[in-house]
Amino acid sequence: MATKPVLKHSLGATATHPVQALEFDAQAVRELCAEDSGVGREVSIGVAAVIARRLSASRNRLLAMFASNGSGQLLEDSR
């Protein structure tokens, strides 16, 4: 039986404005969250907020590209 080749993915991005990036030791963060549920909750809330902002920005970009016929409304216009 033939084995499938290992797939390697490489992703990249280009910043259009200044960016501040932070790096954390993932294992240490997981341990801290396990030891202190308050820290775990705050980390979860922070990560969820970032994901929500990015999804909203992606939605707005897609609407700007594909909703030229008026089939969608940008989120900041709908609030």
C-alpha positions in Angstrom: 0.0 0.0 0.0 1.4 3.4 -1.0 1.7 6.1 1.6 0.5 9.6 1.0 3.1 12.3 0.9 3.3 14.7 3.9 1.8 18.0 3.0 3.5 21.1 4.2 1.7 24.4 4.3 3.2 27.8 4.5 1.1 30.9 5.1 2.0 34.5 4.9 0.6 37.9 5.2 1.5 41.5 4.6 0.7 44.2 7.1 -0.8 47.4 5.7 -0.2 49.3 8.9 2.1 49.1 12.0 1.6 45.8 13.9 2.4 44.9 17.5 2.9 41.1 17.8 3.3 39.2 21.0 4.6 35.7 21.4 3.8 33.4 24.3 5.0 29.9 25.3 1.8 27.9 24.5 2.5 25.2 27.0 3.0 27.7 29.8 -0.2 29.6 28.9 -2.2 26.3 28.9 -0.8 25.4 32.3 -1.6 28.8 33.7 -5.1 28.6 32.4 -5.6 25.2 33.9 -4.3 26.4 37.3 -6.3 29.6 37.3 -9.8 29.5 35.7 -10.0 33.3 35.8 -6.9 33.6 33.7 -8.3 31.0 31.3 -11.6 32.9 31.0 -9.8 36.1 30.2 -7.6 34.5 27.6 -10.7 32.9 26.0 -12.6 36.2 26.0 -9.6 38.0 24.5 -9.0 35.4 21.8 -12.8 35.3 20.9 -12.8 39.1 20.6 -9.9 39.0 18.1 -11.6 36.2 16.1 -14.9 38.2 16.0 -13.1 41.3 14.8 -11.3 39.4 12.1 -14.5 37.6 10.9 -16.3 40.9 10.8 -13.6 42.5 8.7 -13.5 39.5 6.4 -17.3 39.7 6.0 -17.1 43.4 5.2 -14.4 42.9 2.6 -16.5 40.1 0.9 -19.5 42.4 0.9 -17.5 45.2 -0.6 -16.3 42.9 -3.4 -19.5 40.9 -4.1 -22.5 43.0 -2.9 -22.3 45.8 -5.5 -25.9 45.0 -6.5 -27.1 45.9 -3.0 -27.5 42.4 -1.7 -25.7 43.0 1.5 -25.0 45.7 4.1 -21.7 46.4 5.8 -21.8 45.7 9.6 -20.8 49.2 10.6 -23.7 50.5 8.6 -26.2 48.1 10.1 -25.6 49.0 13.7 
